[in-house]
Amino acid sequence: MWTQKIKYGQTLLPARLWGRSPKLMYGLQALYRAIDRKSSPLEPPLRALISVEVSRINNCRFCVDIGEALLEKRGCSMEKIAALPDYETASAFNERERAALAYAEAMTRTDKGVDDALFSRLSAQFSADEIIELTALVGYQNLSSKFNAALGVPPQGFCLLQAPKGSRKG
């Protein structure tokens, strides 16, 4: 939590909630560090795009807020961030990004699922190792954003969203 105070000027509410169970928090932090490492085969802006899209689908206002700030830090324009809901048709996205976002959406929306056509589209853009990394990232972000959304964690004012509203924090 002290690193969050240095990086963000405050301890993030999700860390305080996960911190109620130190073993869970330790495991979550280890997984996040493994996914968001410098040596990841997935480029940082793409990882941030995926995180925001999954968070948007799961209605996690906190994750969208901090994720959009990370996207901006990683060089993504506000116009591209705003176009994210229309990634399939927006000219701001290339085919690699579209395939990854479609995969993330299919994994997140359990009524959709990943079919052979989507996996073939993904495989045309990503290596097998990159697909494993992408799948882990989507799985992690689903865990994180669903946890935060269920507990009503509000945004903390990092990016586009308005000031925090009420929450169900514990």
Secondary structure, 3 states (H helix, E strand, C coil): CHHHHHHHCCCCHHHHHHCCCHHHHHHHHHHHHHHCCCCCCCCHHHHHHHHHHHHHHCCCHHHHHHHHHHHHHCCCCHHHHHCHHHCCCCCCCCHHHHHHHHHHHHHHCCCCCCCHHHHHHHHCCCCHHHHHHHHHHHHHHHHHHHHHHHCCCCCCCCCCCCCCCCCCCC
